[in-house]
């Protein structure tokens, strides 16, 4: 289970008093579902329909709402080519008891291990590092609350489109933070999150926080707990390449768990509150200040990374690796400052960050 605060902030940095260049369309991808007409959900009825579709899909992943204990075993394999830490095989297990709390463990063949306990409003952790590696947070995000809650979407711009995924009709919902932006394009915006849901089953099929990064869900022989359904497999791709394959090996009801499993060790107590895995932050900015030549086009490169509780960005890499500005975008993001001051009495947090660096080229 992931306790997270969704950071739906989008900062757009441009030159004051001048029109921003036109932004190039997003690159093609086999998992980019939206290729047809897009409708703006600009009426109460259309917004409510989109939000209800997302909430139905989200509820399927909220295992804690089932109010029954469970034992979830997951394995996944990371093949990032060294762009992120701990490539190779992973194992993860969640033990949940509604009376006692949650205990989850994870270990990587490459040498990382952690044990996390949340019980009676307290959060403890111990292991290789206080930071949860990017691919581990990714795996948990894919299986627990991948869709933001409705209350976090109330002020969002919403657009919808019908598409097809593996022969199944899906409704894709595009979400965009409110704020100044160029006119809605015929395709997906770089800053839009895309959620594609089967309206018949209510199950999430494709999740994409930014272009170039996709979760594809496979429910063949799906794992079930009451009315909740988890995919048997989630495939994560970046730049058209598979970087992680997450498998739900088993999900079983747990009538009662051993109470000793939820007692923190002295090492855990000494470490203090465990780091919380927060939601994602998006930042959109121009790589160079203006003035920009007339008719210029901005070509974005999205950099994905993890901001630690100390404000350091780690495991940053480009989601458009073939773009000629890819390495420059990564280096620029590594120089950014991400202050993360923890308020007194609150847990330290880490979160994903997506920085969309826009490189301006003159009109041809």
Secondary structure, 3 states (H helix, E strand, C coil): CCCCCCCCCEEEECCCCCCCCEECCCCCCCCCCCCCCCEECCCHHHHHHHHHHHHHHHHCCCHHHHCCCEEEEEEEEECCCCCCCCCEEEEEEEEEECCCEEEEEEEECCCCEEEEEEECCEEEEEECCCCCCHHHHHHHHHHCCCCCCHHHCCCCEEEEEEEEECCEEEEEEEEECCCCCCCCCCCCCCCCEEEEECCCCCCEEEEEEECCEEEEEECCCCEEECCEEECCEEEEEECCEEEEEEEEEEEEECCCCCHHHHCCCHHHHHHCCCCEEEEEEEEEEECCCCCCCCCCEEEEEEEEEEECCCCCEEEEEECCCCCCCHHHHHHHHHCCCCCCCCCCCCCCEEEEEEEEEEEEECCC
